[in-house]
Amino acid sequence: MEELTTCDGTIHSLIFQNAENGYTVLRLLTEEGEVVTVVGCIPCAAPGEHLTVSGVWEQHPQHGQQLRAVELERALPEDEEEICSYLSSGICKGVGPATARNIVDRFGPDTLDILEREPERLTAVRGVTAKRAREIAESFRRHMGLRRLMAFLARYGLPPVLAMYLRGLYGDAALEMVRRNPYLLSAGDWGVDFSVADGMALQMGFDPGDSARLQAAVTFELSHNERNGHVFLPRGKLVAATAQLLGCPEDGPEAALDALVQAGTVVQERVANVEGCYLRRLWEAEVTACARLNSLLAAPPDVSRQARRTVREVQEEAGITFAPMQQRAVELAARQGVLLLTGGPGTGKTTTVRAIVALFRKMGLDVVLAAPTGRAAKRMSELTGMDAQTVHRLLGMGWKDGMVTFQKTEKEPLEADAVIVDEMSMVDLPLFAALLRALRPGTRLVLVGDADQLPSVGAGNVFSDLIRSERVETVFLREVFRQASESAIIRNAHAVNLGQPPQLRNGQGDFFFLCRRDPERAVQTVVELCRSRLPEKMGIPAAQIQVLTPTRKGPCGTVRLNRCLQEALNPPAPDKREILWGERLFREGDRVMQTRNDYDVLWERSDGSAAGAGMFNGDVGRILRIDPSGEWLELDFDGRVALYGAEMLSEVDLAYAQTVHKAQGSEYRCVVLAAMPAAPSLMVRGVLYTALTRARELLVVVGDDAAIRAMAENDRRQRRYSGLRWRLRNSAPHSLLS
């Protein structure tokens, strides 16, 4: 970690301040008389305020050396001139330079105390009415409330930006809420680990056996395991994990769990012979998904001859003859309310989907296409010739009071007669439930995907659960068509899926293997391939090459590879601005990825045709330009252009290299796979299979042949606790309208 430098001084002036997120650029006049540029999250900063800043020196391309704040101590101004500057800065609504001077002349060094404790005395100042005094006092009280919240959090090493999030959610009551229950910090999506909130609470005097502590630990375990894909946890495992987390006997967590069940925060239900414990929203999502799917399944099938006749017409118009399973899929789509279509690469999923779209149109149905990611939706559009969008945007996803919301629900359903969703293996349970809620009764639903790919990042294993429930008509496309079978990529992917190692000999046309058992040589080879060998020998531009690796960490992880690839593919230049964020350097022209859902990002289409909000985990884009001041960046995500404040770089990463998990749902002209030993949980068949199937025209595997063979042989899959399959098997179709 870089060594921190500490500077003491008084704020001389503000260069920039974002009131929404607190990002600030200011000039600090140090006690030695130097003027230092300080950048960071410093909400409510104003001239005259005293700061002690500990941070890291950075070199800005245009503005020279500046100190990026890591830790802060703040103190209000004390002498009259500093107080006057402070009030003149606009921290109080309705107080300008003239009024500030009049107030300070009247009350001197006691001014700030008067504003907070005896604001009615402001009426003694010329031009300040009783109403205006109340407005000034209210504004100052809010300002001081945020400062106190930041100071409180700073005592426990928590960043100032957290105060901005908390105030946005809880308003003026934020500090009191945190004091009353510091565990709410670990319950939110703010990156505060339970151990931090727990240490904070214990320092504040919470009893280790306090019910709030025990209940927070139980809900934390459920939330933590949701991020690992589990919809519920068996009661015994939940109690044991909580007791281990707290280092206490199990009777405390047992009682806490009972209290949470009694309050309705946790739902306990016997599922598949275990006592399942759910966070309420996940239980509701599972129950809703089951009920609504049953409603769609209850729709009477179309047994008329129209289906087969329409299939015949579609074949004639397309000039092709469907394979038996493709024909069955199209016929079932015409007759059934819900259809699952699954198959590996080269088995004709795309042709079948196009045929189903044509069939639905002939039937006079209004068809909507969707996919879980922007790249998958774009590829779906290209393959079908129809507009496709992400499921999030289809449903009008938003963010309110710390919760995900959807515009499209049963109250305002989608105007569609048929919905086709691709890459279903990526769709988690909450999103699937939200989609089903937005469908009108009788809407046809076709779910398409590859069941052998990695499961969703979020909770659940929806596509697999639906298939294994045997309640939904499913068509398995297993035949690899002749043209596709000529591809070594596809042949090797199917071999891996059967537990056989890929053929690592060269001369296979679209599949190459370069044996590199030394990590340093592997990295060097990956860089050479992207920088020169593939562009020069294969005519594939670096922008169309995607490097994949199983892991983030280690010598061949994304962190290391991205640094090396950035230096090789987008080196520094006098005309390229840069910005440093933590240990990551971002440069104009860099390929970047959004690493968390942010529903507040505003974007516009590059052609001006549309605008919207929200960037989602996995969206890939490019840095168009960095503002000369370093305060904001302009990013282009597949034609959606957005302005990012510098502080938002915490949710962006370089994307020259991606993990295989992040690449799900995407397809690239060329993939370079760095296949080296990694954590045991990543050295599995599903990771290798998913990586191979990301390449459309060319795949180059660089790495350790023994590691690759071990991955192909290892079919260990993490068990996910989910009740959807059990619910579907144990429930009868019914209509929601009955």
N, C-alpha and C positions, 0 to 999 in steps of 0.2 A: 504494500500500500504506500502511496506517495506521502511524503512528510508534509504536515500541515504547517502553514505560516500564520502567525497571529498579528493582527493590526488593531490598534486602539485609535479612535478618533471621533470626529463629529461629522455628520452628513453635511456636506457643503451644497450639493445640488443633486437633483434627480434627472437622469437622462431619459429613462423610460420606466414605466410601471404599468403592469397589466392588473387591473383591479379584480379580474375574475380568478386568476390563479396565483397572484402575488409575485410573478416573475419581475425582477427589478434590476436596472442598471443604474448605479449611482457613483458619485464622486465623494470619497471620504477624505477629509482633511485630518491627517494623523497628528499625534502629539508632537512629532518631530517637524511638522510643517510641510510634509509632503502631501501631494494629492494622489490618491490611489483609486483606480476604477475597480468597483466591486460588482459582481453579478451573482444572481441566485434568487431563490424564493425568499423575499424579505417583504411580506405584506405590510401595508400601512406605513412604510418608511417615509420620513419627511425631513426636510432640512432642519438642523438644530438638534436632532436626536443623536445621542451618544451610542456608538456601536463598538463592540469587541468582536472582530471577525476572525475565525480560524478557517483557512481554506487552502486551495491549491493554485499556484501560479499557472496561468495559461497564456499562450501567445496568440492574440487575435490577428488575423491577416491584415486588417485595416487599422485597428485601434491599439495595436501593440499589447503590452503586458497588462493583464487584469487578474484579479483575485476571485476565484469561484468559491463562494461561501459554502462551507460544510457545516460549521457550527456558529451560533450567534449568541451574544449576550447584548441586551438592549437596555438603555436607561433614558428616561425622559429628560428633556433639557431643563437646566436649572437657572441660568441667568436670564435677564429680561430680553436681551437681544435674540438669544437662541429660542426662547419661548415665542417671541414675536414671529421669527422665521418659521417656526413649527406650525403655528396657527395660520399663517399666511399661505401655507402650502396647499390648502384645500382639504385638509383632513376633516374639517367640520363644515357641513353644508351651511351656506349663508355667511361664512366668515371670510372676507377678503383681506388684503393688506391694510386697508384703512380701519376696518372694524377691529382687526387683530391689534393694531397699534393702540386704538382707543381702550380696548379691554386691558391690555398690558399696562398702559399708563395709569389705569384706574386701580388695578389689583397687584401689579408688580410681580414678584416671584411667587406669590400665592395664586396666580391666575389659574393654573391647571387644577389645583384643589378646589377652587371656587366653581369651576366648570363642572366638576364631578359631584361635589357635595352640596353646594349651595347655589345652584344655577339661577334661582330666582333673583339673586343679587345683580345679575347681568343687566337688569332693567335700570340700574343706576348709570349705565353707560349710554351716552347720547346716541339716539337712533335705534336702540334695542327695546322693542316692545315685549310685553309678557309672552305673546305668542312666539315671537322670534327667539326669545330666550329659551323657551321649551324646545324649539326645533334644534337650536344649537346644542343644548344639553343632550338631547336624544342622539344626535349625530356623534357627539363626543363619547357618549356612553357606549355606543356600538363599537366605535373605534377602540376604546379601551378594553372592551370585552374581548375583541379578537386578539389584542396584544397580550392580555392575561392568559388566554387560552394557549397562545404560542409559547409564552413563558412557562406555563405549567407543563406542556408537552416537552419542552426543551430540557426540563429537569430530569427527564427520563430518557433523553437521547433521541426523541422523536422529531422528525423534520417539520419545519414551518408549514410546508404545503399540506400536511395532514390537517392543520387547523382550518385551512380553506375548505377542505372537503367536509369537515365536521360542521362548520358553520353553514355551508350550503345545505346540509341535511337537517340539522337541528336548530338553525337560527341562533338567536341570542341565548338559548338554553344549553348550548353545546358544552360549555365548561361544567355546568352543574350536572349534565348528563354523564360526562366522563368521570367526574368526581364520585358520583353516586354509584356508577358501575363501569369501571375501567375495562371490563371484559368485553364491552360492546366494540372496542377497537379491534379485537381479534375476530369478531363476528362479521365485520365488514370486509369489502374487497379493497383493503387499503395496504395490504402487505405487512400488517402487524402480526407477528407470530403470537400464539397463545403464551409462550414463555415470557415474552416482553410484557404483555398485558398482565400476566400473573405476577411477575416481579414488581411491576408498578403497583398493583393492588396490595401486595404484601407489604411493600414499603409504606403504603398509605394506612396500614393498620388493619387490613382485612384479616379475619381469622382464617387459618388454613382449612377449617371445617365449615366455613361459611357456605350456605346453600347456593348463593350466587356464584361462588367459585366452582363448586361441584357441578352445577348445571351448565355453566359456561364451558367447562371441560368436556362434558358429554356432547354438547352441540358442536364444539370444535372438532371432536373426533368424527362426528357425522359429516361435517363440512369438509374436513381434510380428506376423508375417504370418498366423498363425492368427486373431488378433484382426481382421485385415482380410478374413477369410473363406476364406483358402487352406488346403487340407488338406495340400498338399505344395508344395515349390518345386523347379523344375528345378535340377540340380546347378550348372550354370554360373551361374545367377542367384544362387543361395545363396552360392557362393564369392565372387562379385563384390561382393555386398551386404555380406558380412562383412569383406572387405578394405577396402571403403570406410568401414565403421563404425570399424575399427581404424586406418585410415590406414597400411596395410602392404601389401607384395606379396601376391599370391594364393597363393604356395606354402605359407605358414603356415596359412591357413584350409583349403587342400586337405588338408594332413597332418592337421589337427585333425578334419576331417570323416571322413577315412578311419579315424581312431582311434575316433570315435563310432560309426561303422558296425560296426567290429570288436567294440566293446563291446556293441552291440545297442541303444544309446540312440537312434540314428537308423537307420531302415530305408531302404535305397536299392533301388529296383526300377524297371525300365523300364516306363513307363506311357504309352501313347498316343504312342510315338516319342520320349519324353524320359526322361532319367534322373531319376526323381522321388525326392526326399529327404523322408522323413516323420519326425516325432516318433513314437516307437513306438506310443503310445496311439492316435494318429490313424490309423496304418496298421492297427492291430488293429481299430479301429472300422470302417474301410472294408472290410476283408476279412471281418469278422464280418457286417456288413450284407449284403454280397453273398452270402455262403454261406447265411445264414438266409433271405434273400429267395428264393434259388433253391430252398431246401427247401419253402417255402410254394408256390412256383410249380409244383413237381413234383407237388403233390397232384392226383389225377385229377379232371377236371371232372365236374360233375353234368349228365349228358346226358338225364336223364329228363324227362318232360313236366310234372313237378311245378312246375318253375320258372315256365313260362308260365302254368299254371293259377293258381298262387299270385299272380302279378302281376295277373292278371285279377280275382282276389278282392280284392286290396288296392285296386285302382281302384274297384271297386263299393262297397266299404265307405267309401272316402274321398269318393265322389261326384264324382270327377274323371276326366278322360281324359288320360293322359300323352302328351306329345309323343314322336315316334319315338325321339329320343336319350335321353329320360328312361326310356322303356320298355326301351331297350337296356341302360341302366345297371342297372336293377333286375334284369333277366334275367341279366346278367353277374355281378352280386353273388351271385345264387343259384347260379351254375354254377362260378365261378372262385374260386381261393383268395385272389387279390389283385386289387384293382380301384383304378384311379385315376380320380377324378371332378374335372374342372376346368371352370371357366367364370367369366365376369365377373358383375357385379351384374345382377339381373333375369332371369337365364337359367334359374332354377328349381333351383338347387343344394339349397336348403333343402327344397323339396317332394320332391325325389328322395331326399334323405337320410332324410326321414320315411318315405317308402315303403320304403326299404331296411330301416329299423329294423322296420317292421311286417312285412315279408317274413321277416326273420330270426326274429322272434317266432313267426310261423306255422310256421316250420320247426323250432321247438322249441329255438332256439339262445339261449344266455345272452349278451346283448349288453352291451358296455361302450363308453361314449362318452368321448372325451378331446379336449383342445385344448392348445396350448402355453402359453397364458396364462390367468390366472384370469378375466379379462373375457370372453375368447373361450369359455371353458368355461361361464360363466354364460349367455352368449347362446345357446350350443348347447342348454343345458337348457331355456331359455325357448321355443326354436323347436321342440324335439322332445317336450317334456313328460317327458323322462327326465333322471335325474341325470347330469351330466357333470362331470369333474374334470380338473385339469391333468395332463399326461403325467408331470410330476415326482412329483406325489402318487400317481398311479396306480401308479408304479413304486417308491414308498417311498424317494425320494431322501434321502440324508443326507450327512454330512460327517465324515470320520475321517482323522486324521493328514495333514491338508492335501489330501485327495483326495475327490472326489465318489464316493459309494457308492449302490448300489441294493439294496433288500431283495428286489425281484422280479427273479429271474434264471432261467436254465435249471434251477437247483437248486430254486427255489421259484417256479414260473411263475404267471401270472395265471390265475385261475379264470374263464375266458371262452372261449366258442366263436367269438365274433366281436368284433372291435375296430374302431371307426370313429373316425378322427382328423380333425378339422377344422383349417383354417388351416395346412395342411401346408407352405406356403411359408416359415413361420417356424421350422420344425423343423430343427435343425442335425444334422450327421452323428453326433456322439457320442450325442445323445439318441435319434436314430433307431435306431442300433445297439443301445442299451440296451433300447428298446422291443421290437425283434425278438428279443433274447435272452430276453425275458420271456414270449414267446408259446409255447404248447404246439404240437407238430407238428399240422398240420391246422387250426389256428385261421384263420378268415377275416379278412382285413384290407382295409378300405376307407379310402383316403386321399383327403381332399377339400381343395380349395384353389383359389386363383386364381394360375395360373402367371405372370401378368403383373405381380403385385405385387413389391415389393422382396424380395430373398432374405433368408435368416436372418441375424441378427446374428453368430451363431457360425459355425464353419468348415463349408464345404460349400455345395452348392446342390442339396439332396436332391430336392425335388419336381421341379425342372426336369430333373435328371439321370435320374430314373426315367422321366419322360415321353419324353425324347429317346433313351433307351436302346432304346425300342420293344420291350422285353422284357415289359412289363406291360400288360395290357389297359387301355386308356385311353378314356374317354368325354369328348368335348369338347362342352360345352353352349354353343352359340353363338347360338341363337335367343333374342332378347329378347322376352318375352311382352308382349301388348298392354297390360295394366295397368301393367307396369313401364316400358314404352316411353313412357308418359305422363309419367314423371318426367324433368325436365330434368337432374337429377343423373346419372341412369343414362345418358341420351342423351349427355351431355357426356363422361362417363367412357369410354364406348365410342369416342367420337370421338377422344379423346386417345390411346386405345390404338392407334388406327389412324394416329396421327401428325398428326391434325387438331387445330387449336386449339379450345378450348371456345367455344361461343357466349356472348359476354360482354354481350349485350343483356339488359335487364331485362324483367320481365313474363313470366318463364318458370315462375312458380308456386313451385317449391322451390329455385330457383337464382338468386342475385343477385350482381351484380358492382358494386363501388364502386371507381372508378379513383382511386388515390392514388399518385402517382409520388414524392412527397416522403416519406421515412421517418417524419419526425415526425408528419405528418398521418395517415399510415397507422396508427401506434401510437395516436394520439388517437381515430381512428375505431374501431379494434378495441375500445378501452376503452369508448367510448360504446355500441357495439353490445351488449356484455356487461352493462354497468351499467344501461342504461335502454331503449335502442331496441327490442331483441328481447324483453325481458321485458314491456314496456308495450304494444308494437304487435303482437307475435306470440304473446304469452302463454307464452313459453318461459322458465322460471326460469334464472337465471345458473348454477345448479348443473348444469343439463342442457346447457350450452353448453361445447364444448371448442375452445380456440384451438389451431391447428396452424401450424407454420412449418417450412421446410426446415432451419433452422440454429439452433445455440445462440448463436452470436456475432453481433455487429453490432447496429445500431439496431433491427432487427426480429427479433432472435433471442430464444430463450426466456428468457435471463437478464434482458434488459431488459423484455420483455413481462410476465414473472412479477412483477417489482417493481411495475410500473404497475397490473397487474390486482389484485394483493394490496391495494394502497392503495385501489383503487376498490371492490372487492367484499368485502373484509374489513378495513376500516379499524381503527386502534387505538381502544380503548374502555377505560374504567376497569375493566370486568368481564372483560376479555380479557387473560390473561397472555401474555407474550412471552419469547422466548429468542433470543439472538444467537449464531450459529455462523459464525465467519469473517466474510465479507461478507454472509451471508444471515440475514435475520430471519425467525423462525417465530412464528406467532401462533395461539392457540386458534381453531379453525374453518377453518384453512388447508387447501386441497387439496394433497396431497403425493404424491410418487412414490418408490418404492424404486428406487435406481439401480444396485444390484449384488446378486447372489445372496448371501443370508445364511441358511445352513442351521440356525443356532443360535437364531433368534428363536422364542420360544415364544408361541403365541396360543391364544385360546379363542373359540368362537363367541359372539356377543353374546347369544344366547338360552340359552347354557350347554349346548347340545346336543352339542358336540364340542370337542376340543382337538388341537393338533398343533404342528409346528415348521417353520420355513422361510418366508421371504419372498423373492420373486424379482424380478429386474430387470424393471421395467415395471409392477409392482403399484401401483395407485393407491388412496389412502385419504384420511383426514381426521384432523386433530389434534383429539381430543376434549377433552383438557385437559393442562395443563402443571403439574407439581407446584410448589407455592409456593416450594420451595427451588431450583427450576430443575435438579434432579438427574435427573428422568426425565419422559417424555411418554407419554400414552396415545393410541395411534393405532388407527383403525378402517379396515381394508382390506376393504371389501365384506362386513362382518359378522364378520371375523376381527380380534379386538381384541388388541393386543399392547402391552407396556410397553417403551419404548426408553430406555436411558440416554442422557444428553445427548451423550456422546461418539459415539453411533451416528448422530448427525445428519450425519456425514460421508458416510453412504450414503443420505441422503434429500434430495430437492429439491422445490421448489414445482412444482405441476403444473397451474396455471391455463392455462399454455401448454406444449405438448409439441412435440418434433420429430416429423416425419412418421414417422421410423423407429421412435420409441418407441410410436407409436399403432397400429402394425401389430397386427392381430388384434382390435382394438377397434372398436366401432361406437357412435356418439353420436347422440342425437336431433338436435342441431344442431352444425355445425362452422363456425367462422370461420377461414378460411385467410388468413394474412398472406403474400402471394405477392410478395416483393421480391427483387431480385438478391442472390445469395449465391455461395459458392464454386462454381467450375465443376462439381465432382464432384456437387453437389447440384441443379444446374439441369438435370435430366434428366427424361425422360418418366415413368420408373418412380416418381419421387417425387411428381409431380403426379397421376398416376393413383391411386396409393395414397391420397393426401390426399383426392381427390374421393370415393373409395369408402368413406371412413370415416363419411360423413353418411347418416343414415337418413331424416330428414324435411325438413331445411333445410340448405342450404349457402350461406354468404356469403363470397365471395372479395373480399378487400381488397388492392389492390396495383397493380403496374405491368403494364399489358396487354402491353407488349413482352416483359417477362420471362416472362409466362405462355405467350405464343406460342412463345418460344424453348425453353421446357421441353418443350412438346408436340412440337416438331420434333426434339428431341435424343434419339435412342434409344441413345445411347452407354451400354453396360453394362460395368461392370468385369469383366474376365475373372477367374474364380476357378479356381485349380488344384485339380482334384478328379479322382479316378480312378474314381469309382463307375460312371459311365455306361460307361466303357471296360471295366471289370471285368464288368459285367452283359452287355455285348455279346459278350465273349470267354470267357464261362464257360457251361457247360451245367448245367441244373437237376439237382440231385442231392438225395438225402435225407440228412439229418444222422444218420439212424439206420442207414444202410447201412455 
